[in-house]
């Protein structure tokens, strides 16, 4: 029996450290927890519910989200100013005081002052790096969503194949029962009956293979959803009928250029590189150290100051200035490459979708109907002695194959839609 109540509670406890995650998913987690407390087996998941669940408890996404938080905390370090230094000293304090040997005390406070707006550019680098990390997380989330939708569709197809195999086996067993009666009355030979009976092995093999494929597809989907082990009661619901979409190829390309997180990360990487160039130039400036001093010798008090200025004769940060300059150029080329890749991904995904849709329409339009009619006609004809056994068995084989091909064609349409949604970083199905 599928026991799911422990998982949402665990995820909710993990999410308590992330306020935004609790605000976004807390109500859903509570509903899931309440629902599983009243039922041993949860209702089958829809595709959107599976995606939402993966966003909440997929371990890879949880790890990436924690990395985003850790990266953001580096902004605190980048914004810190230099600490002042305090030094106190004394001499001759253990000897008797005299006019020739007075006590001497000294206190000194100094601080390094950064020039060239180093703190500003450090903060700029840190903020930009956080933005890049967020976009990288969004891209990883996009990949996980694609994997979940693909696994979900494959599990739906596996369920359809299992139902088809069961239906075919049940229908054929009826034919075997009728043929056994015909054999009893002498209407067919024992050899023909055995040939019919041997064909049942193929239907049973189809069922066993379909059952294995369903278990494997279910395990794969549950792993993506973050379950620590597969649950036999896990189930999903949905249809593989090809949906209508209202998006065109130009629309998909524009949406991709506006929303693709990997392209956004490439754009943000340019800003990181530019900030590093400015920081490298700032690091080449001289930072003075200014300090004040108080001295007391016997009964006399005095004050002083110090100014320390490094003489940057040899090291003016030339290497970092040159390196960051070329890194900035590299990031701009990478941005162009990312732009080209976005357009190419959308175009390829769209071409695959159109081909898959065309094939599915052909099967759903007339191939399925034709295979069904041929099988029924030859079955009726064979039962009444109007056709040969070989023709009937061939019709059965064609019917099984056409139905499987139609199921796979519908699955390919959905997989191509998921790929278009992935390439465009937006939901294509309304």
Secondary structure, 3 states (H helix, E strand, C coil): CCCCHHHHHHHHHHHCCCHHHHHHHHHHHHHHHHHHHHCCCCCCECHHHHHHHHHHHCHHHHHHHHHHHHHHHHHHHHCCCCCCEEEEEEECCCCCCCCCCCCEEEEEEEEECCCCCHHHHHHHHHHHHHHHHHHHHHHHHHHHHHHHHHHHHHHHHHHHHHHHHHHHHHHHHHHHHHHHHHHHCCCCCHHHHHHHHHHHHHHHHHHHHHHHHHHHHHHHHHHHHCCCCCCCCCCECCCCCCCCCCCCHHHHHHHHHHHCHHHHHHHHHHHHHHHHHHHHHHHCCCCCEEEEEEEEECCEEEEEEEEECCCCCCCCCHHHHHHHHHHHHHHHHHHHHHHHHHHHHHHHHHHHHHHHHHHHHHHHHHHHHHHHHHHHHHHHHHHCCCCCHHHHHHHHHHHHHHHHHHHHHHHHHHHHHHHHHHHHCCCCCC
